[in-house]
Amino acid sequence: TGIRDGKLLQGSYEANRNNYQEGYVNCLCTSGRQEVLISGVVHINRAIHGDVVAVEVFPESEWKSPSGIVIEDKTMDVEEVIGDSIEGVTTNTKNRPTGKIIGIIQQKDRQFCGVLAYSEYFAHSKYHMFVPNNKAIPKVCIETHQIERLKGQRIIVRIDTWPRTSRYPEGHLMHTIGQVGDKEVENEVIMVEHDVIFDPFPNSALKELPSMPWTVSETEYARRRDLRHLPVCSVDPPSCTDIDDALHCVAIPDTNLVEIGVHIADVSHFIRPNPVLDAEAA
């Protein structure tokens, strides 16, 4: 109701990677796009980077300028409560529209990569702090008795809830990716963090692929232009498993010109509209 009445604005929350007590909400309003500064964890109101939120803009007399300072959350204690706003720390920049987050309209997918913060002091506790790779994401309190096994491992944690009285959200361990520093593990982390789907295709989709060895049928030979007499070469690297791009270059007789051809694999021959494989690839 507040958004329809114009009392509240809606936008996407962007956390400050260098200061966990500050962020912005990019709102679309009648006058165009407006960036609203959110200062202090109380005003952030448990929103997480990427959430779509409802924000209340303060009167202009209460506007602030960004703090311009770096504040890292180095806390290891999983029982700390919500902090207060940043007071007395400002820059010489012009004050910006400032407000507070009233509620979360739509949560971003809350699955993140990171590591467990290990401390001898908490080694025998069942509660541990998960530190996401992305500094825009808050630390997460999880319950696990596997701290010794998980030390030095990249893991994936999902946020389940964020109690009003807690400084940190609570989540659970989904699975372990592997040892920190391992090339394959770090590659997987990058793909997970950028929402790249890399799980194996299901059998229902693989069944729609042509059986091997595959050859061009006589019907296809008849209806296609045969260019096998040209010096066509692939531009894909030697280790590539999908050779689908090629070029040819030949001199045009009696001229100083050359013909350059670009050859692209006809994927549509193998993937028809609306099958399982097409839906999975999309």
C-alpha positions as CSV (number, residue, x, y, z in Angstrom):
1,T,0.0,0.0,0.0
2,G,2.8,2.4,0.9
3,I,4.5,1.9,-2.5
4,R,1.2,2.5,-4.4
5,D,0.6,5.6,-2.3
6,G,4.0,6.9,-3.0
7,K,5.0,6.9,0.7
8,L,7.5,4.2,0.2
9,L,9.9,3.4,-2.7
10,Q,10.8,0.0,-4.1
11,G,14.3,-0.9,-5.3
12,S,17.2,-3.3,-5.1
13,Y,19.5,-3.1,-2.1
14,E,23.2,-2.9,-2.9
15,A,25.5,-3.5,0.1
16,N,28.8,-1.5,0.4
17,R,31.6,-4.1,0.0
18,N,33.9,-1.9,2.1
19,N,31.5,-1.0,4.9
20,Y,29.0,-3.6,6.1
21,Q,27.1,-0.8,8.0
22,E,26.1,1.0,4.8
23,G,24.4,0.4,1.5
24,Y,22.1,1.9,-1.2
25,V,18.7,1.2,-2.6
26,N,18.3,1.9,-6.3
27,C,14.7,3.0,-6.7
28,L,12.6,3.8,-9.7
29,C,10.2,6.7,-8.9
30,T,8.1,9.2,-10.9
31,S,11.1,11.6,-11.2
32,G,13.3,8.8,-12.5
33,R,15.9,6.7,-10.7
34,Q,16.9,7.6,-7.2
35,E,19.7,6.2,-5.1
36,V,18.8,6.2,-1.4
37,L,21.6,5.9,1.2
38,I,21.0,3.4,4.0
39,S,23.3,4.0,7.0
40,G,23.5,1.6,9.9
41,V,22.6,-2.0,10.4
42,V,19.3,-1.1,12.1
43,H,18.2,0.8,9.0
44,I,19.5,-2.0,6.7
45,N,16.9,-4.1,8.6
46,R,18.5,-7.5,7.7
47,A,18.3,-7.0,3.9
48,I,20.9,-8.8,1.9
49,H,22.7,-7.6,-1.2
50,G,20.3,-8.1,-4.2
51,D,17.1,-8.2,-2.2
52,V,14.2,-6.1,-3.6
53,V,13.1,-3.9,-0.7
54,A,10.6,-1.2,0.3
55,V,12.4,1.9,1.6
56,E,11.2,5.0,3.5
57,V,13.0,8.2,2.6
58,F,13.7,10.5,5.5
59,P,13.0,14.3,5.4
60,E,15.8,16.2,3.7
61,S,16.9,17.6,7.1
62,E,17.9,14.0,8.0
63,W,19.9,13.2,4.8
64,K,23.5,12.2,5.2
65,S,26.6,11.8,3.1
66,P,28.3,8.5,2.6
67,S,30.7,7.7,5.5
68,G,33.6,7.1,3.1
69,I,35.4,4.8,5.6
70,V,36.2,1.1,5.4
71,I,34.6,-0.9,8.2
72,E,35.3,-4.7,8.1
73,D,33.2,-7.0,10.2
74,K,36.0,-8.9,12.1
75,T,33.7,-10.3,14.7
76,M,33.9,-14.0,15.5
77,D,31.3,-14.1,18.2
78,V,28.1,-15.7,16.9
79,E,26.0,-14.2,19.8
80,E,26.4,-10.5,19.1
81,V,23.2,-8.4,18.7
82,I,22.3,-5.8,16.2
83,G,24.5,-2.8,16.1
84,D,23.6,0.8,15.8
85,S,24.0,3.3,12.9
86,I,27.2,5.0,12.0
87,E,27.3,8.2,14.0
88,G,29.6,11.2,13.6
89,V,31.4,9.8,10.6
90,T,30.8,11.8,7.4
91,T,32.7,13.0,4.3
92,N,32.7,16.3,2.6
93,T,30.5,15.0,-0.1
94,K,27.0,16.4,-0.6
95,N,24.2,14.9,1.5
96,R,22.2,12.3,-0.4
97,P,18.6,11.1,0.0
98,T,18.8,8.8,3.1
99,G,16.3,6.4,4.4
100,K,15.6,3.0,6.0
101,I,14.4,-0.3,4.7
102,I,10.9,-1.1,5.9
103,G,10.6,-4.6,4.5
104,I,11.9,-7.1,2.0
105,I,9.6,-7.6,-1.0
106,Q,11.6,-10.3,-2.8
107,Q,14.6,-12.2,-1.5
108,K,17.6,-12.8,-3.8
109,D,18.7,-16.5,-4.0
110,R,20.5,-16.9,-0.7
111,Q,23.1,-19.6,-1.5
112,F,26.7,-18.4,-1.1
113,C,30.3,-19.7,-1.4
114,G,32.8,-19.1,1.3
115,V,34.8,-20.7,4.2
116,L,34.2,-21.3,7.9
117,A,36.1,-18.9,10.2
118,Y,38.1,-21.2,12.5
119,S,39.1,-20.2,16.0
120,E,40.6,-22.3,18.7
121,Y,38.2,-20.6,21.1
122,F,35.1,-21.9,19.3
123,A,36.7,-25.2,18.2
124,H,34.4,-27.2,20.4
125,S,31.3,-25.2,19.8
126,K,28.5,-26.4,17.5
127,Y,27.9,-22.9,16.2
128,H,30.4,-21.4,13.7
129,M,30.7,-18.3,11.5
130,F,30.6,-18.7,7.8
131,V,32.5,-16.0,5.8
132,P,31.2,-15.5,2.2
133,N,33.7,-14.8,-0.5
134,N,31.5,-11.9,-1.6
135,K,32.2,-9.1,1.0
136,A,28.7,-7.6,0.2
137,I,27.2,-10.6,1.9
138,P,27.1,-10.7,5.7
139,K,28.6,-13.5,7.8
140,V,26.3,-16.4,8.5
141,C,25.9,-18.4,11.7
142,I,25.6,-22.1,11.0
143,E,25.4,-25.2,13.2
144,T,27.9,-28.0,12.5
145,H,30.0,-30.5,14.4
146,Q,32.3,-30.9,11.4
147,I,34.5,-27.9,12.0
148,E,37.8,-30.0,11.8
149,R,36.8,-31.5,8.5
150,L,35.7,-28.2,7.0
151,K,38.8,-26.2,7.9
152,G,40.3,-24.8,4.8
153,Q,37.4,-26.0,2.6
154,R,35.3,-23.9,0.2
155,I,31.7,-24.6,1.2
156,I,28.2,-23.6,0.1
157,V,25.8,-22.3,2.7
158,R,22.2,-21.3,2.3
159,I,20.7,-18.5,4.5
160,D,17.5,-19.8,6.2
161,T,16.4,-16.9,8.4
162,W,17.6,-13.8,10.1
163,P,16.2,-13.4,13.6
164,R,15.3,-9.8,14.6
165,T,17.5,-10.0,17.7
166,S,20.6,-11.3,15.9
167,R,23.3,-9.4,14.2
168,Y,23.9,-12.3,11.8
169,P,21.6,-14.4,9.6
170,E,21.3,-18.2,10.3
171,G,21.9,-20.8,7.7
172,H,22.9,-24.4,7.0
173,L,25.7,-26.2,5.2
174,M,24.6,-27.4,1.7
175,H,27.8,-29.1,0.5
176,T,31.6,-28.9,0.3
177,I,33.3,-27.8,-2.9
178,G,36.9,-28.6,-2.0
179,Q,40.2,-27.3,-0.8
180,V,40.9,-23.6,-0.8
181,G,43.4,-22.8,-3.5
182,D,42.7,-25.8,-5.7
183,K,42.3,-24.6,-9.3
184,E,39.2,-26.7,-10.1
185,V,37.6,-25.7,-6.8
186,E,38.2,-22.0,-7.3
187,N,36.8,-22.3,-10.9
188,E,33.6,-23.9,-9.5
189,V,33.4,-21.1,-6.9
190,I,33.5,-18.4,-9.6
191,M,30.7,-20.2,-11.5
192,V,28.5,-20.6,-8.4
193,E,29.0,-16.9,-7.5
194,H,27.9,-15.8,-11.0
195,D,24.9,-18.1,-11.1
196,V,26.5,-20.2,-13.9
197,I,24.7,-23.6,-14.1
198,F,27.3,-26.3,-14.5
199,D,25.5,-29.4,-13.3
200,P,25.5,-32.4,-15.6
201,F,22.7,-32.6,-18.1
202,P,19.9,-35.1,-16.9
203,N,19.6,-38.4,-18.7
204,S,16.2,-37.3,-20.2
205,A,18.1,-34.6,-22.1
206,L,21.1,-36.7,-23.1
207,K,18.8,-39.3,-24.6
208,E,17.9,-36.7,-27.3
209,L,21.5,-36.4,-28.5
210,P,22.4,-38.4,-31.7
211,S,23.9,-41.8,-31.1
212,M,27.7,-42.2,-31.8
213,P,29.4,-42.6,-34.1
214,W,27.3,-40.1,-36.0
215,T,27.5,-39.4,-39.8
216,V,25.7,-37.0,-42.2
217,S,22.8,-38.8,-43.8
218,E,22.3,-38.9,-47.6
219,T,19.2,-36.7,-47.2
220,E,21.3,-34.0,-45.6
221,Y,24.0,-34.3,-48.3
222,A,21.3,-33.7,-50.9
223,R,19.8,-30.6,-49.4
224,R,23.0,-28.9,-48.3
225,R,25.8,-27.1,-50.1
226,D,29.0,-29.3,-50.0
227,L,32.0,-27.1,-49.2
228,R,34.5,-29.9,-48.4
229,H,36.6,-28.9,-51.4
230,L,37.6,-25.7,-49.6
231,P,40.5,-25.4,-47.1
232,V,38.3,-25.1,-44.0
233,C,40.0,-24.9,-40.7
234,S,38.7,-24.7,-37.1
235,V,39.4,-21.6,-35.0
236,D,38.8,-23.6,-31.8
237,P,41.8,-24.5,-29.6
238,P,43.2,-28.0,-29.7
239,S,41.7,-28.9,-26.3
240,C,38.2,-27.8,-27.3
241,T,35.4,-30.4,-27.1
242,D,32.9,-28.5,-29.2
243,I,34.4,-27.7,-32.5
244,D,31.7,-25.5,-34.0
245,D,33.4,-22.5,-35.6
246,A,35.6,-22.5,-38.7
247,L,37.0,-20.3,-41.5
248,H,38.2,-20.7,-45.0
249,C,40.2,-18.3,-47.2
250,V,40.8,-18.7,-50.9
251,A,42.1,-16.4,-53.6
252,I,39.6,-15.2,-56.2
253,P,41.0,-16.0,-59.7
254,D,42.1,-13.1,-61.9
255,T,41.7,-10.6,-59.0
256,N,43.7,-9.3,-56.1
257,L,40.9,-10.3,-53.8
258,V,40.3,-13.2,-51.5
259,E,37.1,-15.0,-50.3
260,I,36.7,-15.4,-46.6
261,G,34.1,-17.8,-45.4
262,V,32.8,-18.2,-41.8
263,H,31.4,-21.6,-41.0
264,I,29.1,-22.1,-37.9
265,A,27.7,-25.5,-36.8
266,D,24.0,-26.0,-37.5
267,V,23.0,-26.7,-33.9
268,S,19.3,-26.4,-34.8
269,H,19.7,-29.7,-36.8
270,F,20.2,-31.5,-33.5
271,I,18.0,-29.5,-31.1
272,R,14.4,-29.0,-32.2
273,P,12.1,-26.5,-30.5
274,N,10.7,-27.4,-27.1
275,P,12.4,-30.8,-26.4
276,V,13.9,-31.5,-23.0
277,L,17.4,-30.7,-24.2
278,D,16.4,-27.3,-25.5
279,A,14.6,-26.4,-22.2
280,E,17.7,-27.6,-20.2
281,A,20.1,-25.6,-22.3
282,A,18.0,-22.5,-22.0
